[in-house]
Amino acid sequence: MDAAGLRALQAPIKERYKADPKAGFITLKAKGTLDDANIACKVETGRALAVAGLHPATGGSGMELCSGDMLLEALVACAGVTLKAVATAIDIPLKSGTVSAEGDLDFRGTLGVAKEVPVGFAQIRLAFTVDTDAPQDKLDQLLKLTERYCVVYQTIKSGPPVDVRLTRT
């Protein structure tokens, strides 16, 4: 797809959202079911069932997906799609590219063995490698816009409020 094709695809959507701002507000949902036999959660992905379990560093078998890995994978997916869309929109031809994310965790916090150690990622690194002949100023713009419009990146960076509740069935 080229820039004109992307603009043509998105133009009516953008116009609808300008005319009716409420139309742009959508609630995405995820759902999982606790595994009856194992310390795992079966997450419905829309394409398949993903079974998440404990990371081996916390006693998991390594057979199930790690939710920390899934978070990084979501970041890579979103950042990659955003980078590609932005590159298309601003006419930066990409011959190829890769996206990678790394996150540092101290599992002592997760396991409660060191109360002073926070639970969660201490740092996340997101990296892009692209093969392009575009000048550096265009690549700087590409990175800036990718950061600005990547939903998962902005969510992690900004830390929106999260409402948590527990109910009985």
Backbone torsions as a table, in degrees:
resi	resn	phi	psi	omega
1	MET	NA	141.2	177.6
2	ASP	-105.4	179.4	-176.6
3	ALA	-60.4	-42.3	-179.5
4	ALA	-63.8	-41.5	178.2
5	GLY	-63.8	-41.3	178.5
6	LEU	-65.1	-44.5	178.8
7	ARG	-60.8	-43.6	-179.8
8	ALA	-63.6	-38.5	178.8
9	LEU	-66.8	-42.8	-173.6
10	GLN	-89.5	-18.8	-175.4
11	ALA	-55.5	-50.4	-179.1
12	PRO	-65.9	-30.8	178.0
13	ILE	-67.7	-46.3	178.8
14	LYS	-61.6	-41.3	179.0
15	GLU	-63.2	-42.5	178.3
16	ARG	-60.4	-42.6	-179.4
17	TYR	-69.5	-32.4	176.0
18	LYS	-68.2	-42.7	-179.0
19	ALA	-72.1	-34.3	-178.7
20	ASP	-135.7	86.0	-177.0
21	PRO	-54.2	-30.3	-180.0
22	LYS	-66.4	-24.7	-179.7
23	ALA	-67.0	-23.4	179.7
24	GLY	-81.0	-10.1	-178.5
25	PHE	-91.4	114.8	-177.7
26	ILE	-129.1	139.3	176.5
27	THR	-98.6	113.1	174.4
28	LEU	-83.7	150.5	-175.6
29	LYS	-133.6	149.5	171.9
30	ALA	-135.1	147.6	-177.5
31	LYS	-141.8	142.3	177.2
32	GLY	-140.1	161.2	178.2
33	THR	-124.5	131.9	178.1
34	LEU	-66.2	135.8	178.8
35	ASP	-70.9	134.7	-178.7
36	ASP	-70.3	-32.3	-171.7
37	ALA	-107.0	-26.3	-173.8
38	ASN	-122.0	165.0	173.5
39	ILE	-81.6	85.4	-175.5
40	ALA	-156.9	161.6	177.2
41	CYS	-132.8	127.7	-179.8
42	LYS	-91.3	112.9	-175.9
43	VAL	-100.8	127.9	177.4
44	GLU	-81.3	118.4	-176.5
45	THR	-99.4	-6.2	-175.2
46	GLY	92.3	-23.4	179.2
47	ARG	-115.3	-32.8	-177.7
48	ALA	-161.5	177.0	176.6
49	LEU	-97.8	122.8	177.8
50	ALA	-103.0	125.6	-179.1
51	VAL	-101.8	114.3	179.8
52	ALA	-100.7	140.6	179.3
53	GLY	-143.7	-168.6	179.5
54	LEU	-69.2	141.6	172.9
55	HIS	-68.4	146.9	178.3
56	PRO	-54.1	-28.4	179.1
57	ALA	-70.7	-9.3	177.2
58	THR	-118.5	13.3	177.0
59	GLY	106.6	2.3	179.0
60	GLY	-74.6	162.3	-178.7
61	SER	-80.6	-20.1	-174.4
62	GLY	86.7	-2.5	179.5
63	MET	-79.6	-29.8	179.9
64	GLU	-94.2	164.1	176.5
65	LEU	-71.3	147.8	175.7
66	CYS	-95.6	129.4	-178.1
67	SER	-64.2	-28.9	175.0
68	GLY	-65.4	-41.9	174.8
69	ASP	-62.9	-40.2	-179.6
70	MET	-63.8	-36.9	176.5
71	LEU	-62.9	-46.4	178.3
72	LEU	-64.7	-38.3	177.5
73	GLU	-63.9	-39.4	176.5
74	ALA	-63.7	-39.9	177.3
75	LEU	-62.6	-46.4	179.2
76	VAL	-61.1	-45.3	-179.1
77	ALA	-61.7	-49.5	-178.0
78	CYS	-65.4	-45.3	-179.1
79	ALA	-64.9	-38.6	179.2
80	GLY	-66.2	-44.7	178.1
81	VAL	-65.0	-42.2	-179.6
82	THR	-64.3	-46.1	178.6
83	LEU	-58.2	-44.7	-179.1
84	LYS	-65.0	-41.6	178.8
85	ALA	-65.7	-44.1	179.4
86	VAL	-64.9	-44.4	178.8
87	ALA	-58.5	-41.9	178.3
88	THR	-64.0	-45.8	-176.2
89	ALA	-64.9	-33.8	-177.4
90	ILE	-106.0	18.9	173.6
91	ASP	58.0	48.8	171.7
92	ILE	-105.7	109.1	179.5
93	PRO	-73.3	124.7	177.1
94	LEU	-108.7	121.2	176.8
95	LYS	-74.7	-39.1	177.2
96	SER	-164.8	172.6	178.3
97	GLY	-174.1	159.6	175.0
98	THR	-134.2	155.4	177.1
99	VAL	-130.7	135.6	176.8
100	SER	-138.7	150.4	176.2
101	ALA	-135.2	139.0	175.1
102	GLU	-129.7	144.1	177.4
103	GLY	-136.7	138.0	-180.0
104	ASP	-98.5	127.1	178.7
105	LEU	-125.3	144.7	170.5
106	ASP	-112.9	103.6	-174.0
107	PHE	-68.3	-7.8	174.0
108	ARG	-62.6	-34.2	177.1
109	GLY	-68.8	-45.3	179.9
110	THR	-60.4	-38.6	-177.9
111	LEU	-88.2	-2.6	177.0
112	GLY	71.9	22.0	-179.8
113	VAL	-90.5	-11.8	176.6
114	ALA	-141.9	98.9	-174.1
115	LYS	-60.2	-26.2	-178.2
116	GLU	-79.7	-10.9	-179.0
117	VAL	-89.3	123.8	-180.0
118	PRO	-66.5	152.4	173.5
119	VAL	-89.7	132.9	178.7
120	GLY	114.4	179.3	-179.2
121	PHE	-69.9	132.1	174.9
122	ALA	-82.8	-32.5	179.3
123	GLN	-156.3	143.7	174.3
124	ILE	-125.9	136.2	177.8
125	ARG	-118.5	126.0	178.9
126	LEU	-115.0	128.5	-176.2
127	ALA	-133.9	141.7	176.7
128	PHE	-119.7	139.6	171.0
129	THR	-127.0	123.2	-177.3
130	VAL	-127.1	147.2	173.3
131	ASP	-106.1	107.6	-177.5
132	THR	-155.2	157.3	175.1
133	ASP	-98.6	5.6	-178.0
134	ALA	-63.2	146.4	178.4
135	PRO	-69.9	159.7	-175.2
136	GLN	-58.2	-38.1	-179.3
137	ASP	-62.6	-34.8	176.7
138	LYS	-70.5	-36.0	177.7
139	LEU	-68.8	-36.3	176.1
140	ASP	-62.4	-42.2	178.0
141	GLN	-65.1	-40.9	178.4
142	LEU	-59.0	-46.9	-180.0
143	LEU	-64.9	-45.1	-179.2
144	LYS	-59.5	-45.9	-179.4
145	LEU	-71.2	-34.0	176.7
146	THR	-63.5	-45.4	176.6
147	GLU	-59.7	-43.7	-176.4
148	ARG	-63.4	-39.0	-171.7
149	TYR	-104.8	-0.1	178.7
150	CYS	-80.1	113.4	-176.1
151	VAL	-59.5	-48.2	-176.2
152	VAL	-67.8	-42.8	177.5
153	TYR	-58.8	-49.4	-178.2
154	GLN	-64.4	-34.9	178.1
155	THR	-66.0	-45.3	178.7
156	ILE	-65.5	-45.0	-177.1
157	LYS	-65.2	-42.4	-173.8
158	SER	-88.7	-21.9	178.6
159	GLY	55.8	70.3	-179.7
160	PRO	-66.4	160.3	176.4
161	PRO	-62.5	142.6	178.8
162	VAL	-122.9	123.5	178.4
163	ASP	-91.9	123.6	-178.7
164	VAL	-119.4	134.9	177.4
165	ARG	-146.2	160.1	178.5
166	LEU	-131.3	127.9	178.4
167	THR	-128.7	160.0	174.9
168	ARG	-90.9	154.7	175.9
169	THR	-86.3	NA	NA
